[in-house]
Amino acid sequence: MEYGYTETLLHRRRYFPELKARKAYVIEDALKGAVNHVIQGTAADICKAAMVAVDRAYPEMLIHQVHDSLILEAPLWYAEEVRVGVSKIMVDIAEGYLGVPIEVKAKIGRSWAEV
């Protein structure tokens, strides 16, 4: 924080000019945001990288991103193959950036609410 910004593990920066504020509560909020940015920003970066890789592997699929989740629309006969492939892609992407394995939960349903 000595430079006034934090970076995600993929080097995306977020600046916090509020750290120069005169009010303690403004500075405290900025510090919380700075810590949060590293964690949630890294998760978002990894999710976006995974989305690009999934799009390359399954260009015919419609992909939606909701927070740190990817939702794909696939025909039911193809859904299990896509579920397994997307899970592997996401694990590989995350492990490539983090250097440690992560758990990916992938489910199949007829609607977003169902999964």
C-alpha angles and dihedrals in degrees: 000000000000088000095050096250143072129218133215117232086263089056099252107151132216119190123217110200087166087079087079092056121120096225117085095215091056091052091047091052090049091051091051090049091049093055091044092050093060092052103036094032091055090049090051092048091052092047091052092048089050091049091055091048092047091049090053092049095043107025091163093061124094107230127201125186121209113177104302095345132093119209119195129191111220136158111264093244089057098038099094093050090049092046092054094043095047091047091054092047092051093047092048093048094049094044090049091057101034101033091224131085120258133197118247120195113204123178137178124224142148091244139017089251090055094058 
